[in-house]
Every structure is written in C-alpha cells, then in structure tokens.
Amino acid sequence: MKRFLAPALLAGLFVSIAAAAPVVVELPATKLSIGKQTVMAEVATTPAQRETGLMYRFSLKPDHGMIFVFDREEPQGFWMRNTYIPLSIAFIATDGRIVNILDMAPHDETTRWSNGPVRYALEMRKGWFAEHGIQPGDRIEGLPVPKR
C-alpha cells in the first residue's frame, strides 16, 4: 500500500502547482520600426498589463518584444520579478527618441530607471539593441498613441 502513496502525493502536488502557475496571455501586437529594423511588439497599456509584462515567459520569438505605454511622460522604473528571459529595455520619450537602454538579468528585483521622463519602454531579448546598432538618440516609428 505504501508504494502507491508516493505517486498519488506527487500527482496531487503536480496538479496543485499546475493550477497555481499563471497563464501567459499574449497581448495584441503592433509593428515598430527603428531605422532599418522591424519589431513586432505586444502592447501593454493597462496597469495590470504593464505590471505583468513578460513575466512567466521562457522565450521570445526573433524580433519580438513588448512595448509599455504610459499615461504621461515621467521617469519609469522596471524590475525582473518572475521574468525568466534576460532582457534589454529601451526607455523612449513621447517623440519616439530613445532616452537610454539598459540590460536586465532574470529575477533581478533591482529597479532600473529611465534617465529622464519617458512615455514608452520597449523590452527585447538581451543584446538585441546592441546587435542592431540601436542606441540612445535613435527614433522608433509606429508607437501606439497613448491615452490623453
């Protein structure tokens, strides 16, 4: 009888863990252009969408990321709680100009800040901006229009 107890407990534990795991929902995406590069970015506009961001994901498709749209231009800070993918983030002013770009490590809860007021932030796989020669001062075209 004891032989069957362990598998039953393990199965119950697995079901409990699976039920507690968050469901990843892909958001509607938009096409952005940075120079000659094209990006498909999921659009996070609500507080809940921005808070969840790319948490609980284990991969990103090539040239895919997430654009965060804020209600007003102000300094923004990001961290990597429950985020498994190493990311680079570009903080972007209302006019589409990249203010600064930072690399972020998985699960690092240190808040990483923009170098000034921004209206957007674009997260991509770590190193993506550097690999494509994209740097602060470059402009991103096709950004979603924020709420007024």
Secondary structure by P-SEA (a helix, b strand, c coil): cccaaaaaaaaaaaaaaaaabbbbbbcbbbbbbccccccbbbbbccaaaaaacccccccccccbbbbbbbccccbbbbbbccccccbbbbbbcccccccbbbbbcccccccccccccccbbbbccccccccccccccccccccccccc
